[in-house]
Amino acid sequence: MNIEVKYGLPFVEVTICYRGEKLYLKHVLLDTGSAGTIFSADVVDAIGVKIETGD
């Protein structure tokens, strides 16, 4: 994993795979203090990831 530091913050490149589709994202903030990961619903909609009740 390559970590690029910009503005004093760590950024990485991410590939999300979902049901055979792939989405490549550049400049994703790596939050080292978070217990989970959040992506914009508008962005992941491009490969068919949808918001469900309770999300």
Backbone as a ProteinNet text record, in pm:
[ID]
protein_1_A
[PRIMARY]
MNIEVKYGLPFVEVTICYRGEKLYLKHVLLDTGSAGTIFSADVVDAIGVKIETGD
[TERTIARY]
85.6	0	89.9	62.5	134.5	52.4	115.9	49.7	114.5	32.9	80.3	33	125.3	90.1	67.8	-54.8	-90.4	-155.2	-113.4	-168.6	-150.8	-50	-24.9	-115.9	-192.7	-286.9	-252.1	-275.9	-243.9	-356.1	-320.7	-415.2	-368	-464.6	-433.9	-521.3	-488.9	-572.3	-649	-777.8	-864.2	-937.1	-948	-1032.2	-1144	-1269.2	-1385.5	-1442.2	-1458.9	-1516.6	-1652.2	-1755.1	-1890.5	-1963	-2000	-2073.4	-2009.7	-1879.5	-1807.9	-1769.1	-1816.3	-1782.4	-1668.6	-1585.8	-1475	-1482.3	-1447.6	-1443.5	-1310	-1232.3	-1100.2	-1111	-1065	-1069	-928.6	-895.2	-766.5	-789.5	-689.4	-690.6	-799.9	-804.3	-898.8	-827.6	-888.8	-829.4	-826.6	-710.7	-693	-709.7	-824	-853.8	-807	-692.7	-632.8	-702.5	-792.4	-862	-1005.2	-1046.8	-1185.6	-1202	-1317.5	-1347	-1414.2	-1451.3	-1519.8	-1475.4	-1536	-1503.6	-1631.7	-1627.3	-1744.2	-1705	-1788	-1771.3	-1898.9	-1888.4	-2004.4	-2098.9	-2227.7	-2327.7	-2335.1	-2316.1	-2319.4	-2205.1	-2090.8	-1974.3	-1989.5	-2026.3	-2035.6	-2159.7	-2254.5	-2372	-2330.7	-2214.4	-2164.7	-2144.6	-2123.1	-2105.5	-2222.4	-2330.1	-2451.7	-2471.4	-2384	-2402.7	-2513.8	-2615.2	-2732.1	-2746.7	-2806.7	-2837.3	-2958.9	-2950.8	-3063.3	-3115.4	-3240.1	-3297.8	-3209.2	-3179.2	-3093.3	-2947.1	-2910.6	-2772.3	-2747.6
-117	0	122.8	213	338.8	445.3	512.9	621.5	752.3	844.1	975.7	1077.9	1153.8	1255.1	1388.3	1441.7	1571.9	1652.9	1774.5	1863.4	1804.5	1720.2	1656.1	1537.9	1490.9	1380.1	1265.1	1139.1	1023.2	992	977.8	942.7	815.5	733	608.4	596.5	499.6	466	339	331.7	220.3	166.7	34.8	-28.8	-101.4	-65.3	-129.9	-227.1	-353.2	-455.3	-494.4	-493.5	-527.3	-595	-720.9	-799.7	-795.1	-811	-815.6	-680.1	-573	-437.2	-382.7	-299.2	-237.7	-86.5	-21.8	124.1	164.2	241.8	287.5	430.6	452	585.4	630.1	750	809.2	907.3	928.2	1029.6	1006.7	885.9	852.8	874.1	952.9	981.9	855.1	820.9	705.2	752.1	718.8	761	652.4	672.1	569.4	556.5	649	641.8	594.1	554.5	514.8	363.6	321.4	178.5	125	213.6	171.9	255.1	225.6	296	350.3	473.3	536	587.9	554.4	608.8	682.7	783.2	858.8	767.8	770.7	689.8	727.3	853.2	897.6	836.5	816.6	762.6	612.4	536.7	391	346.8	437.4	407.7	370.7	417.3	390.1	241.2	160.9	16.8	-62.6	6.7	-61.8	-75.5	-17.5	-21.7	76.6	26.4	108.5	121.4	231.6	252.9	168.8	101	22.5	84.6	54.5	103.7	62.3	157.4	130.3	166	199	239.6	380.3
0	0	0	-92.3	-97.1	-25.9	67.5	140.5	98.4	51.7	9.5	113.5	166	265.5	194.6	210.1	153.7	265.4	277.6	380	520.3	536.7	664.9	694	593.7	611.3	517	560.7	476.5	376.8	249.4	143.7	73.7	29.8	-40.5	-164.7	-249.1	-364.4	-327.6	-366.4	-327.2	-450.3	-459.3	-559.4	-486.1	-516.2	-456.6	-559.2	-520.1	-607.3	-551	-638.5	-595.8	-710.4	-689.1	-789	-928.3	-930.6	-1057.2	-1114.9	-1055.2	-1099.9	-1013.7	-1073.6	-999.4	-1011.1	-901.5	-896.3	-836.4	-909.3	-865.2	-813.5	-691.6	-630.7	-593.5	-632.6	-595	-481.3	-402.4	-296.9	-193.1	-136.5	-30.2	103.4	190.2	320.8	404.8	457.6	543.8	687.4	747	884.2	979.6	1040.6	1125.9	1260.8	1294.4	1421.9	1411	1291.3	1268.7	1280.5	1332.9	1344	1217.4	1125	1003.5	885.1	770.5	647.1	585.8	537.3	476.1	338.7	239.1	105	68.4	-13.9	-59.4	-137.3	-101.5	-171.2	-318.6	-349.5	-489.4	-570.1	-506.7	-576.5	-600.7	-497.6	-512.7	-589.6	-610.9	-692.9	-835	-878.2	-1013.2	-1038	-933.3	-950.9	-890.3	-857.7	-813.7	-664.7	-584.5	-438.3	-403.4	-334.5	-300.1	-148.6	-105.1	35.6	73	187	236.8	365.5	398.7	522.6	640.2	724.3	839.8	817.6	694.3	666.6	714.6
[MASK]
+++++++++++++++++++++++++++++++++++++++++++++++++++++++

